[in-house]
Amino acid sequence: LNATVEHTASEILFVQKQYYYEKIKNKTLYYSLLEFWLFTKHTDFCGCSFFWVRYLFFLLLEHVNETKMDKPIL
């Protein structure tokens, strides 16, 4: 059961990463951050502190994808 839950969580995280990366890549950074903040505010129990960790992760994802635009990050 734990393997199934972790697998589903990783799929959800992958979809989230692709969604927000596309928003950032399309230069709608302000709106994606606003939406991202609202999304994490309503779904994360850790509050805004965890939001900043995820925000930095997506900035890193954007930086990595700028150097490797030919394939998505898993």
C-alpha positions as MATLAB code, in Angstrom:
seq = 'LNATVEHTASEILFVQKQYYYEKIKNKTLYYSLLEFWLFTKHTDFCGCSFFWVRYLFFLLLEHVNETKMDKPIL';
ca = [
       0.000    0.000    0.000;
       2.813    2.425    0.839;
       4.425    1.824   -2.549;
       1.141    2.657   -4.281;
       0.702    5.848   -2.259;
       4.290    6.967   -2.934;
       3.935    6.200   -6.643;
       0.719    8.229   -6.856;
       2.309   11.100   -4.924;
       5.286   11.137   -7.289;
       2.931   11.264  -10.287;
       1.036   14.187   -8.746;
       4.310   15.997   -8.009;
       5.463   15.422  -11.590;
       2.242   16.935  -12.963;
       2.604   19.895  -10.605;
       6.210   20.459  -11.651;
       5.332   20.357  -15.358;
       2.361   22.674  -14.845;
       4.273   25.336  -12.943;
       7.347   25.026  -15.120;
       5.205   25.718  -18.192;
       3.685   28.750  -16.450;
       7.139   30.082  -15.546;
       8.541   29.309  -18.998;
       5.697   31.264  -20.585;
       6.799   34.351  -18.627;
       3.639   34.528  -16.536;
       5.786   34.404  -13.421;
       3.749   36.819  -11.300;
       0.471   35.015  -11.934;
       1.975   31.565  -11.508;
       3.500   32.612   -8.173;
       0.171   33.983   -7.009;
      -1.597   30.804   -8.067;
       1.204   28.701   -6.606;
       0.909   30.522   -3.274;
      -2.852   29.969   -3.179;
      -2.405   26.318   -4.114;
       0.194   25.615   -1.429;
      -1.713   27.688    1.129;
      -4.763   25.476    0.743;
      -3.034   22.104    0.407;
       0.080   22.188    2.603;
      -0.101   21.775    6.353;
       3.311   23.394    6.821;
       2.099   26.817    5.700;
       4.134   29.441    3.906;
       7.530   28.198    5.079;
       7.079   25.053    2.988;
       5.914   27.236    0.099;
       9.320   28.921   -0.037;
      11.069   25.551   -0.179;
       8.886   24.557   -3.127;
       9.316   27.979   -4.730;
      13.106   27.650   -4.617;
      12.785   24.145   -6.038;
      10.826   25.473   -9.025;
      13.361   28.240   -9.585;
      16.042   25.558   -9.657;
      13.897   23.539  -12.061;
      13.610   26.586  -14.328;
      17.378   27.166  -14.241;
      18.130   23.540  -15.095;
      15.600   23.531  -17.926;
      17.138   26.668  -19.432;
      20.305   24.671  -20.025;
      18.507   21.479  -21.125;
      15.454   22.520  -23.087;
      15.331   19.341  -25.173;
      14.089   16.976  -22.450;
      11.827   17.395  -19.397;
      13.006   16.944  -15.827;
      11.561   13.869  -14.174;
];
